[in-house]
Amino acid sequence: MAGIQPFTVQLMAHVSGWLEGRELGAGELTAARVEQYLVYRRACGHVRRCSPRALAPLLANLRGLGLAPPTTPALALTATDRLLAEYAEYRRRRSHRGVGALTHGTRGAAVRTAPMALGGPWETETS
């Protein structure tokens, strides 16, 4: 693996561990999953290589080998979508404390409807 930077290997290992923890393979690494991974990466405290651009070489390599799906235009995420993704990751990481899926689902629904209940000008649908 001459010429490969150590941070690239570390990033590959991190993505691989994330996929394995969700029982997913590289073939399921869609644009939406990449966004989920990046939310997870930031939630883990990483501040570098937390953008789609950082994963571009890895994804290009996997796509070139036919292991990852081809690029599809990503849907623009609203602020609410990003909040929900970050909240879901937070709940998943705290699930070892006995918070079940039902609780998470109920709270997730509450988070989704909160902007409407507050009467704010928040976006509630994806573009």
C-alpha positions, 0 to 999 in steps of 0.5 A: 500500500505504498503511497497511501497516507495513514489518515486514509487507512484510518478513515477506511477503518472507521467507515468499515467499522461503522458499516459492520456495526450496522450490518451493512456492506460497501454496496449499501454505501449510498449518498444518504448513508455517507451523510449518516456516517458523517453525522456519526463521525462528528458525534464521535468527536472527529473534527477532520475528514467529516465531509463528503469530499474527505470520503471521495477518494475512498468512494471512487475506489470502491465504485471503480471496483464495483463494490459501492453503488454509483453516485446519485444526486443527493437530496438537500437536507433541511435543518430538521433532517440534519437535526433528526439524523444527529438526534438518531445518532445520539439516541443510538449511542446512548441505547446501552443505557436502556432507552428502547426503540419505542422511546426513540421513535416517540421522541423522534416524532416529537422532534419532527413535529416540534417546529410546527408546534412552535409556529416557527418558519422551519422547513419540515420537508426535504427539498 
